[in-house]
Amino acid sequence: MENKNFIPINQNYDHLKCYQKAECIYDVTFYFAHRFLEKGDRTVDQMVQAARSGKQNIAEGIEAGTTSKETAIKLVNVARASLQELLIDYKDYLRVRDLELWYFDSEKGRQCRRACMAHNNSDYYRRAVKERNDTAIANIAITLIFQDDKLLKGLIEHLKQEFLEQGGMKEQMYNARVAYRAKYGSR
C-alpha cells in the first residue's frame, strides 16, 4: 500500500472543541485576573500564563502530531496540567475570600454547566463576564475547565488510539518506503 501522505499537513486545531473551550478559558481568565486581582500581584501573570499554556499547548500538540503522536500526547497533557493549575487558583480565590463555589449538583452549578456546554465561542464569554461579579466569573471558569479537562482526556485517548492503529512516524515512513519499493522496485 503506497502512502505518500503519511504526514498530514493541516490539523485544524482551532476546530476542536477543546481548543475553542481553552480559548474561552483564556479570555475569561484574562478579564478576571486584570479586573479582580491587584496590579502587581504575581497571581495575575500566573493565572493568565496557565490559561495561555492550556490553549497554546493544544495547538502545538495537534500540530506536532503530524510527525509525533508521542509529542502530541505529551503537549495535550501539559495543556491539561496547566488548566488544573488554573483551576486551583480559581478555587483558592473563592476559598480565601469566603465566596461561594457552585457545586456540581447545586442549582447554580447546573445552570452554569448548561450555559458553558452550549457556548464555545469566546465572544459570548467576553460579553458575559462584563455583566458578572467575581464569584460568578470564577465559577464559570471552573466549569469551563472541568468541561475542557473531559474533552482533553478524550483527545488523549483518541491520539493513543491513532498511534495504535497507524503507528509512529518512523513506522509510517518505513511502510511507505516498502510499498514504494514493492510497486516500483529499488531505485
Disulfide bonds with the S-S distance in Angstrom:
none
